[in-house]
Structure formats: structure tokens, C-alpha cells
């Protein structure tokens, strides 16, 4: 457990931060990082011991939908979904049903369905060492000696289809190996990526036994390379995008910062005066340069959190506290109890910011509750238990 200081009505107290959940992959590689590890053999060890960054709103959105897809019996979670989350959940299920039916046909043997089940392989490498590797598929369907692996992508960023997806290749090898260890047979296995924001007709790639044997061989060779301290680090857009070792990886620093000098001289001219190829270069390298700047700034802030003098003239300032409403249904029930309606709320409060909501609610109760103190208390009771406090991360400010 780590500790932090918190200001309360009783003064400044020390509180324990909750321990992060254990990493289900341990310190080993996993199928989810297969494409990145293939592109940069030194990536896995470079990240070892570096904690995962806090999740952002997009990740939280995706995780909620994934949790429901893994357990559609979680009524509490499903009932708390926004319209956008429910639409995505329903789309994933509809696409999944179509893909399964198309792949297995109507008259298939009895089917077993597995959701978010992690499979492991342990093997001895050519150097005599024991290596481990795992993968957790979102959904696996087994009927007779035929299988289908489905991976959900709940965000809008397009990914490679299953025909070139290293994660799917690993999953087919892991599942076939596990079934064979139990005395079963898997002679054919399909793979598909369900990503409603990209397509409702995903490509299904089909692996036969020789394909799965080759996938297993390539997977184990890659795992050995990823655990070799002598493996090189090779920077690139794919493998560096989610890597946690940005601040300590010289290969990344050299590659990313090399994009910046290409902009020199361009600022002397208006964009309209740039050559077409210069505009293309700018857009090709903008995202990489922006990410490098953000990563470098994050490293500065991390240093300042340990040493106040890390960046002379700058100090780390706490981020703004936000309290988003997390239970909209309860809020609307309470609004209706005061004589309001959901329609009125949306019309009068606009995008339902806290400021607009407060103004609307106090107009609603002004004939029932007199006095600003009583109205403030009623507003606090309106939000009691249906908000969560989130503080933006600290940032460096000039002093």
C-alpha cells in the first residue's frame, strides 16, 4: 500500500491508496501485446516493473461494455448503461450471433461457450529456460472439433482484421494446445474481430491444423526473444503507441524527437505557401511529435512529484476536482418527485452541467422550499450518493 495526504474537516490525515489489482499476466508476455512484441523484441523487458497508467474515459467506457459482454447477467451494470453503451453492447451481440451462425451453420454439434477465460502455455526454450505466455479471449465457441474466437473492440479506432491479427493467431494456438492437453481435438479454428464502429460484417479468418502449428511455433520463438535482455528495441508508431517505457527508452526518444526538426523553417511561411508534400509530412508526423511532447511533459511531472526542484521555476499543482453524476436514473426519479420531468430537464438544463442542473432544480423547488440555505441543502440531497469525485492529474505550472 502507498500513502497520501488528504485534507479533511478534522485536518490533514494520512490515508492508504488502494493496491492496484494483480496483473493476471504476471510478468510474462500475453497475446494482447503480440503485435507490439513482434515489432519491438525489447519492448516487454523495457516495460517490466513500470505500472500501468490510470485509465481514461474512453478506456472506462470500453471496459464497462466488455464487462457486460462477458457477463450479460449483470443486471445492475446493464441498467446503469448510457444509451451509447447499450447500443454498442447490442451491436456486439448481434454481430457475434451472425458470425457464429455463419461459421458453424445451423446444424452444428452441441456448443460450449467460454468468455474471458485465460489460457496458458509453459515451455522450455532452446536455452533451457522455462517460459510462460497467456491469452484471454473475449469469447470462444467450441462445437465438436471446430472452434471460433471472437475479440471485441469497443472503440472507434480501426484495427487490423483477423487475417493479420497477431492476438487472434496466438489465441488459436493457446486454445488448441489447451484442448489437446485435455485429450480433445481442435482441427479447425476461426477468428473474428467484432468492432461495430468499423464494420458490421467482420472478416473471419480460418486456421487449419498446420496453420495453428505454425502459429504456436512463431509464438514461442517470439516469447523467447521478448524475454532476452539482448533483444533490440525498435521504435515505431505501432509498438510505441501504448508502451510504458517512453521516458527511459532512448530508441523511442531518438525516433520520436527526429520528427521535430522537419518543422523548422515551415513556420516562416503560411500553410497555404507550403508545398503539398510538406503538408503531408506535417500531418504524417504530427501525432508522433505530439505524443513525444506529451510523454516528455509527463516525465517532467513524474520527476517533480519526487523532487520539487526537478524543473526550476515550475511547481506541481493539484488537478481540478470533478464530480460527474454516475446514477442518472436516480437523479431523474428525484427530479420527478419534485414535480419535474426528464424532458423539462433536458430542455432547460441543456447539456446538464452541474451549474445548469443546480439552477434548474432551484427554480423547480422555489415555491416549495424557502431560503437559500434550505435550497442548497435540498440540492445536496438531490446528488447524495449519485456522484463520484474525480481529480484531474497534477500538472506543472510556472511560479
NORLINKA-V934109 format. One record per residue. N is the residue number from 0. RES is the residue in one letter. OMEGA is omega in radians with two decimals (* if undefined). Layout:
N&RES&OMEGA + N&RES&OMEGA
This chain:
0&X&3.01 + 1&X&-3.08 + 2&X&3.00 + 3&X&3.11 + 4&X&-3.14 + 5&X&3.13 + 6&X&3.12 + 7&X&3.10 + 8&X&3.13 + 9&X&-3.13 + 10&X&-3.14 + 11&X&-3.12 + 12&X&3.07 + 13&X&-3.14 + 14&X&3.12 + 15&X&3.00 + 16&X&3.12 + 17&X&3.12 + 18&X&3.11 + 19&X&3.13 + 20&X&-3.14 + 21&X&3.12 + 22&X&-3.09 + 23&X&3.13 + 24&X&-3.04 + 25&X&3.09 + 26&X&-3.09 + 27&X&3.08 + 28&X&3.10 + 29&X&-3.10 + 30&X&-3.09 + 31&X&3.13 + 32&X&-3.03 + 33&X&-3.11 + 34&X&-3.14 + 35&X&-3.13 + 36&X&3.10 + 37&X&-3.13 + 38&X&-3.13 + 39&X&-3.10 + 40&X&-3.10 + 41&X&-3.03 + 42&X&-3.04 + 43&X&-3.11 + 44&X&3.12 + 45&X&-3.10 + 46&X&-3.00 + 47&X&3.13 + 48&X&3.12 + 49&X&-3.06 + 50&X&3.08 + 51&X&3.08 + 52&X&3.09 + 53&X&-3.10 + 54&X&3.05 + 55&X&-3.07 + 56&X&3.13 + 57&X&3.13 + 58&X&3.13 + 59&X&3.11 + 60&X&-3.13 + 61&X&-3.12 + 62&X&3.13 + 63&X&3.13 + 64&X&3.11 + 65&X&-3.14 + 66&X&3.14 + 67&X&3.10 + 68&X&3.11 + 69&X&-3.10 + 70&X&-3.11 + 71&X&3.07 + 72&X&3.12 + 73&X&-3.05 + 74&X&-3.12 + 75&X&3.13 + 76&X&-3.11 + 77&X&-3.12 + 78&X&3.13 + 79&X&-3.08 + 80&X&2.93 + 81&X&3.10 + 82&X&-3.11 + 83&X&3.12 + 84&X&-3.12 + 85&X&3.12 + 86&X&3.14 + 87&X&3.10 + 88&X&-3.12 + 89&X&3.13 + 90&X&3.12 + 91&X&-3.14 + 92&X&-3.12 + 93&X&3.13 + 94&X&3.12 + 95&X&-3.12 + 96&X&-3.13 + 97&X&-3.13 + 98&X&3.14 + 99&X&-3.12 + 100&X&3.13 + 101&X&-3.04 + 102&X&-3.07 + 103&X&-3.05 + 104&X&-3.08 + 105&X&-3.04 + 106&X&3.12 + 107&X&3.08 + 108&X&3.10 + 109&X&-3.02 + 110&X&3.00 + 111&X&-3.11 + 112&X&3.13 + 113&X&3.13 + 114&X&3.11 + 115&X&3.10 + 116&X&-3.08 + 117&X&3.09 + 118&X&-3.07 + 119&X&2.94 + 120&X&3.07 + 121&X&-3.07 + 122&X&3.10 + 123&X&-3.13 + 124&X&3.14 + 125&X&3.11 + 126&X&3.13 + 127&X&-3.14 + 128&X&3.07 + 129&X&3.14 + 130&X&3.07 + 131&X&-3.12 + 132&X&-3.10 + 133&X&3.07 + 134&X&3.12 + 135&X&-3.14 + 136&X&3.11 + 137&X&3.13 + 138&X&3.11 + 139&X&3.13 + 140&X&3.14 + 141&X&3.07 + 142&X&-3.06 + 143&X&-3.14 + 144&X&-3.09 + 145&X&-3.10 + 146&X&3.08 + 147&X&3.14 + 148&X&-3.14 + 149&X&3.09 + 150&X&3.13 + 151&X&2.96 + 152&X&-2.96 + 153&X&-3.13 + 154&X&-2.99 + 155&X&-3.10 + 156&X&-3.07 + 157&X&3.09 + 158&X&3.11 + 159&X&3.11 + 160&X&-2.99 + 161&X&-3.09 + 162&X&3.14 + 163&X&-3.06 + 164&X&-3.10 + 165&X&3.13 + 166&X&3.10 + 167&X&3.12 + 168&X&3.11 + 169&X&-3.09 + 170&X&3.14 + 171&X&3.13 + 172&X&-3.12 + 173&X&-3.12 + 174&X&3.12 + 175&X&3.13 + 176&X&-3.13 + 177&X&3.13 + 178&X&3.14 + 179&X&3.12 + 180&X&3.13 + 181&X&3.10 + 182&X&-3.14 + 183&X&-3.11 + 184&X&3.02 + 185&X&-3.05 + 186&X&-3.09 + 187&X&-3.12 + 188&X&3.09 + 189&X&3.10 + 190&X&-3.14 + 191&X&3.07 + 192&X&3.13 + 193&X&-3.09 + 194&X&-3.01 + 195&X&-3.11 + 196&X&3.14 + 197&X&-3.12 + 198&X&3.04 + 199&X&3.10 + 200&X&-3.06 + 201&X&3.07 + 202&X&3.06 + 203&X&3.09 + 204&X&-3.07 + 205&X&3.14 + 206&X&2.99 + 207&X&-3.08 + 208&X&3.12 + 209&X&3.12 + 210&X&-3.13 + 211&X&3.06 + 212&X&3.13 + 213&X&3.10 + 214&X&-3.14 + 215&X&-3.14 + 216&X&-3.14 + 217&X&3.12 + 218&X&-3.11 + 219&X&3.09 + 220&X&3.13 + 221&X&3.14 + 222&X&3.10 + 223&X&3.13 + 224&X&-3.10 + 225&X&-3.14 + 226&X&3.12 + 227&X&-3.14 + 228&X&-3.12 + 229&X&-3.14 + 230&X&-3.09 + 231&X&2.98 + 232&X&-3.10 + 233&X&-3.08 + 234&X&3.11 + 235&X&-3.04 + 236&X&-3.10 + 237&X&-2.99 + 238&X&-3.12 + 239&X&-3.00 + 240&X&-3.09 + 241&X&-3.12 + 242&X&-3.11 + 243&X&-3.03 + 244&X&-3.07 + 245&X&-3.01 + 246&X&-3.10 + 247&X&-3.06 + 248&X&-3.12 + 249&X&3.12 + 250&X&3.09 + 251&X&-3.12 + 252&X&-3.13 + 253&X&-3.10 + 254&X&-3.06 + 255&X&-3.10 + 256&X&3.13 + 257&X&3.12 + 258&X&-3.01 + 259&X&-3.10 + 260&X&-3.13 + 261&X&-3.13 + 262&X&-3.11 + 263&X&-3.13 + 264&X&-3.13 + 265&X&-3.10 + 266&X&3.14 + 267&X&-3.09 + 268&X&3.04 + 269&X&-3.11 + 270&X&-3.12 + 271&X&-3.13 + 272&X&3.09 + 273&X&3.01 + 274&X&-3.14 + 275&X&-3.13 + 276&X&3.10 + 277&X&3.10 + 278&X&3.11 + 279&X&3.12 + 280&X&-3.13 + 281&X&-3.09 + 282&X&3.11 + 283&X&-3.00 + 284&X&-3.11 + 285&X&-3.08 + 286&X&-3.13 + 287&X&-3.14 + 288&X&3.12 + 289&X&3.13 + 290&X&3.12 + 291&X&3.11 + 292&X&3.13 + 293&X&3.13 + 294&X&3.13 + 295&X&3.09 + 296&X&3.11 + 297&X&3.10 + 298&X&3.07 + 299&X&-3.12 + 300&X&3.10 + 301&X&3.10 + 302&X&-3.13 + 303&X&3.11 + 304&X&3.12 + 305&X&-3.09 + 306&X&-3.10 + 307&X&-3.13 + 308&X&-3.08 + 309&X&3.09 + 310&X&-3.10 + 311&X&3.12 + 312&X&3.14 + 313&X&3.11 + 314&X&3.13 + 315&X&-3.09 + 316&X&3.14 + 317&X&3.13 + 318&X&-3.14 + 319&X&3.10 + 320&X&3.08 + 321&X&3.14 + 322&X&3.14 + 323&X&3.10 + 324&X&-3.03 + 325&X&-3.11 + 326&X&-3.06 + 327&X&-3.12 + 328&X&3.12 + 329&X&3.10 + 330&X&-3.12 + 331&X&3.08 + 332&X&-3.12 + 333&X&3.07 + 334&X&-3.13 + 335&X&3.13 + 336&X&3.12 + 337&X&3.10 + 338&X&3.14 + 339&X&3.09 + 340&X&3.11 + 341&X&3.14 + 342&X&3.12 + 343&X&-3.12 + 344&X&-3.11 + 345&X&-3.13 + 346&X&-3.03 + 347&X&-3.08 + 348&X&3.09 + 349&X&-3.10 + 350&X&3.07 + 351&X&2.94 + 352&X&-3.12 + 353&X&-3.11 + 354&X&3.13 + 355&X&3.14 + 356&X&-3.14 + 357&X&-3.13 + 358&X&-3.14 + 359&X&-3.08 + 360&X&-3.11 + 361&X&3.02 + 362&X&-3.10 + 363&X&-3.02 + 364&X&-3.00 + 365&X&3.11 + 366&X&-3.14 + 367&X&-3.06 + 368&X&-3.09 + 369&X&3.05 + 370&X&-3.08 + 371&X&-3.13 + 372&X&3.14 + 373&X&3.12 + 374&X&3.09 + 375&X&3.13 + 376&X&3.13 + 377&X&3.13 + 378&X&3.08 + 379&X&3.12 + 380&X&3.10 + 381&X&-3.07 + 382&X&-3.07 + 383&X&3.04 + 384&X&-3.10 + 385&X&3.03 + 386&X&3.04 + 387&X&-3.08 + 388&X&3.10 + 389&X&3.10 + 390&X&3.04 + 391&X&-3.12 + 392&X&3.13 + 393&X&3.11 + 394&X&-3.14 + 395&X&3.10 + 396&X&3.12 + 397&X&-3.12 + 398&X&*
